[in-house]
Each structure stands twice: as C-alpha cells, then as structure tokens.
Amino acid sequence: MRFISKTVVITGAGAGIGRETARRFAAEGARVISMDTDEAGNGETARLIREQGGICEPVAGDVSSAADVARTFAVAGPVDVLVNNAAAWAGDGWVHTTSEQAWDRVVDVTLKGVFLASREALKSMMARRQGVIVNISSVNALCGVHLAAYSAAKGGILSLTRVMAIQYAPFGIRVNAICPGTILTENSRRYYAEHPGSEAELLALYPGGQFGEPADVANCVLFLASEEAKFFNGSVLVLDGAMSAIQRVPSFLPKAPVDPLA
Ligand SMILES: NC(=O)c1ccc[n+]([C@@H]2O[C@H](COP(=O)([O-])OP(=O)(O)OC[C@H]3O[C@@H](n4cnc5c(N)ncnc54)[C@H](O)[C@@H]3O)[C@@H](O)[C@H]2O)c1
C-alpha cells in the first residue's frame, strides 16, 4: 500500500498498459484519475478498479487538447503522480508515405500530450514541492523500429524527460521514462490475430523468446513513483527482454548458446 491518499493521473488508462497501471495504483491505495478518449474502455477501467475496492474517477478527454487536459486536472486537484501513457501511431510508417496530417496527429498525441499533461501536473506539484512524473516512451526511441512519427515522438519524450528532471528537481519533483519493448495487450493480441505470422516474426527479435506483459510495465511505473526510487531522476529504464541490447549477429558467430563447462 505505497500510495494511500495519493492522487495519480494516468493518460490512456482505458486499455492495455494504462489500465493495468491504474489497477495496480488503486490496489495500493491511490485515488486514480483515468483519462482516455475511449469512454467505454475508460469506464471499464473504473468498473474493474471499483470492483476490487479501489477509487477511480474516469475523465473522457484527448491528451492533445489543452482544454481536455485542464479539465482532467481540475477533476484531479493536487496531483502526486502523473503517468504519461497515451500514444498514437495510426497512419504512420515510412517517412515518404506519412501524410502531414498523420504526422501531426501522432506527434500531437504522443509528444505534445506529455507536454500538456506535465504542464498541468507541475502547477500543483511545484506548489507542494513534491511529485513524480513517469513517461512511457518505447524501444522505438532507442533503435530504428519503423514508424517514423511515433519513433520521433518517443525520442522527444526522452529529451523532455531529461529537461523536466533538471528543471524541477529543485522543487522536489522527479521525472523518469520507461522504454518498453513489445508488451502483450488486448490490442496487440488482436493485431497479431489479424496479421498471421507477425507475432512469430516479432518474437524472433527477443533473445528470451517472450514478450512483456502490462504488469511488467506497471511494476516499473509503481517503483519509479515510489519512495524506493527517490534517487531516480532523469533516468530511462529499458524494459525489453534485451531486444534493444542485441545487434544483428554475424553468421560466423555461434548461433546457439555455447556452454563453457561442456
Ligand atoms: N504495447 C506495446 O508493445 C508497447 C511497447 C512500447 C511502448 N508502448 C507504449 O505504452 C503506452 C500504452 O500502450 P498500450 O499498448 O497499452 O496501448 P493501447 O492501445 O492498448 O491503449 C492505449 C490507450 O490510450 C488511449 N488513447 C489513445 N489516444 C489518446 C488520446 N489522444 N488521449 C487520451 N487517450 C488516448 C486509447 O484509447 C487506449 O485506451 C503507449 O505510450 C505506447 O506507445 C507500448
């Protein structure tokens, strides 16, 4: 129960990683303000939390809208923790085929949304000289994994994380980022089902032969938000089962692990 009487705002909490993170914060005593464009999904998150005896106030809103973000923080009041989790990638891909409209939407939601929500959260955090912001970036920020606008926005989140960490450390505020690799959510399971072969191909990039789960990211978020992580500031935690640690292995190197004792 690390978050009793703490108010936690989570964007994109109507599904996947955001929902699991919301559930975990609520299970540890937090009052959760879940924000999402998807009212039905967000309502389901609130229902699941209340069913487990927790507190959740869902707010329908778009993180790329300053007005929606301000309304969310008006509901929240003073905020202890902000998790910038919402992101978009529709219409994204190669640079030469990405429309200006798709680029703007992806960057507005994925990067500007972090700026807008952080700006609101910082008001009450600075006044109370405490607070934690956790930004969900991606391995796409670290290595070229397609999706031009999304990757650029996720890279921007890491820069913004470092800038905010420096600017607000004197106010007792910590800002960190997490770069997850592939995390199995309802939406990613649906995608793999619709694109036969995609899951196996992606899995081949993971040395341990498995993807992460929403709970893996939630564990990391809760740790960063807790007092145990009081010296983590401006940090980037990579959570990807070593996916981004490997380069392509040259053919002359052993393909299977070699047991030095054999
Ligand atoms: N799942 C993965 O493999 C993976 C890997 C790396 C990083 N991430 C990051 O983790 C975060 C969560 O991803 P997920 O897989 O759980 O996604 P998801 O699609 O399952 O859920 C995202 C939620 O965000 C909401 N959302 C979308 N646009 C919004 C907006 N403009 N305003 C408010 N809410 C909005 C959606 O309605 C949805 O409920 C994202 O930042 C994503 O980039 C995910």
The ligand as an SDF file (V2000), in Angstrom:
LIG
                    3D

 44 48  0  0  0  0  0  0  0  0999 V2000
    2.1810   -2.4690  -26.1780 N   0  0  0  0  0  0  0  0  0  0  0  0
    3.4280   -2.3410  -26.5580 C   0  0  0  0  0  0  0  0  0  0  0  0
    4.0260   -3.2540  -27.1400 O   0  0  0  0  0  0  0  0  0  0  0  0
    4.1910   -1.0720  -26.2610 C   0  0  0  0  0  0  0  0  0  0  0  0
    5.5680   -1.0500  -26.4700 C   0  0  0  0  0  0  0  0  0  0  0  0
    6.2870    0.0980  -26.1960 C   0  0  0  0  0  0  0  0  0  0  0  0
    5.6380    1.2240  -25.7290 C   0  0  0  0  0  0  0  0  0  0  0  0
    4.2930    1.1870  -25.5560 N   0  0  0  0  0  0  0  0  0  0  0  0
    3.6520    2.4020  -25.0760 C   0  0  0  0  0  0  0  0  0  0  0  0
    2.8580    2.1130  -23.9500 O   0  0  0  0  0  0  0  0  0  0  0  0
    1.7480    3.0100  -23.9090 C   0  0  0  0  0  0  0  0  0  0  0  0
    0.4610    2.2270  -23.8120 C   0  0  0  0  0  0  0  0  0  0  0  0
    0.3990    1.3430  -24.9110 O   0  0  0  0  0  0  0  0  0  0  0  0
   -0.6480    0.1520  -24.9910 P   0  0  0  0  0  0  0  0  0  0  0  0
   -0.0130   -0.9040  -25.7910 O   0  0  0  0  0  0  0  0  0  0  0  0
   -1.1890   -0.1540  -23.6490 O   0  0  0  0  0  0  0  0  0  0  0  0
   -1.7590    0.8430  -25.9050 O   0  0  0  0  0  0  0  0  0  0  0  0
   -3.3330    0.5080  -26.0590 P   0  0  0  0  0  0  0  0  0  0  0  0
   -3.6500    0.8580  -27.4630 O   0  0  0  0  0  0  0  0  0  0  0  0
   -3.6630   -0.8350  -25.5660 O   0  0  0  0  0  0  0  0  0  0  0  0
   -4.0000    1.5950  -25.0810 O   0  0  0  0  0  0  0  0  0  0  0  0
   -3.7780    2.9420  -25.2960 C   0  0  0  0  0  0  0  0  0  0  0  0
   -4.9120    3.7390  -24.6890 C   0  0  0  0  0  0  0  0  0  0  0  0
   -4.6520    5.1290  -24.9570 O   0  0  0  0  0  0  0  0  0  0  0  0
   -5.8610    5.7390  -25.3640 C   0  0  0  0  0  0  0  0  0  0  0  0
   -5.5960    6.9190  -26.1670 N   0  0  0  0  0  0  0  0  0  0  0  0
   -5.1940    6.9670  -27.4580 C   0  0  0  0  0  0  0  0  0  0  0  0
   -5.1010    8.2280  -27.8740 N   0  0  0  0  0  0  0  0  0  0  0  0
   -5.4550    9.0070  -26.8200 C   0  0  0  0  0  0  0  0  0  0  0  0
   -5.5620   10.3990  -26.6290 C   0  0  0  0  0  0  0  0  0  0  0  0
   -5.3210   11.2600  -27.6350 N   0  0  0  0  0  0  0  0  0  0  0  0
   -5.9200   10.8710  -25.4180 N   0  0  0  0  0  0  0  0  0  0  0  0
   -6.2040   10.0160  -24.3980 C   0  0  0  0  0  0  0  0  0  0  0  0
   -6.1350    8.6790  -24.5300 N   0  0  0  0  0  0  0  0  0  0  0  0
   -5.7520    8.1770  -25.7250 C   0  0  0  0  0  0  0  0  0  0  0  0
   -6.5790    4.6540  -26.1500 C   0  0  0  0  0  0  0  0  0  0  0  0
   -7.9670    4.9270  -26.2750 O   0  0  0  0  0  0  0  0  0  0  0  0
   -6.2750    3.4170  -25.3220 C   0  0  0  0  0  0  0  0  0  0  0  0
   -7.2370    3.2190  -24.3150 O   0  0  0  0  0  0  0  0  0  0  0  0
    1.8690    3.8730  -25.1590 C   0  0  0  0  0  0  0  0  0  0  0  0
    2.5680    5.0510  -24.8500 O   0  0  0  0  0  0  0  0  0  0  0  0
    2.6990    3.0250  -26.0810 C   0  0  0  0  0  0  0  0  0  0  0  0
    3.3880    3.7840  -27.0350 O   0  0  0  0  0  0  0  0  0  0  0  0
    3.5410    0.0750  -25.8090 C   0  0  0  0  0  0  0  0  0  0  0  0
  1  2  1  0
  2  3  2  0
  2  4  1  0
  4  5  1  0
  4 44  2  0
  5  6  2  0
  6  7  1  0
  7  8  2  0
  8  9  1  0
  8 44  1  0
  9 10  1  0
  9 42  1  0
 10 11  1  0
 11 12  1  0
 11 40  1  0
 12 13  1  0
 13 14  1  0
 14 15  2  0
 14 16  1  0
 14 17  1  0
 17 18  1  0
 18 19  2  0
 18 20  1  0
 18 21  1  0
 21 22  1  0
 22 23  1  0
 23 24  1  0
 23 38  1  0
 24 25  1  0
 25 26  1  0
 25 36  1  0
 26 27  1  0
 26 35  1  0
 27 28  2  0
 28 29  1  0
 29 30  1  0
 29 35  2  0
 30 31  1  0
 30 32  2  0
 32 33  1  0
 33 34  2  0
 34 35  1  0
 36 37  1  0
 36 38  1  0
 38 39  1  0
 40 41  1  0
 40 42  1  0
 42 43  1  0
M  CHG  2   8   1  16  -1
M  END
$$$$
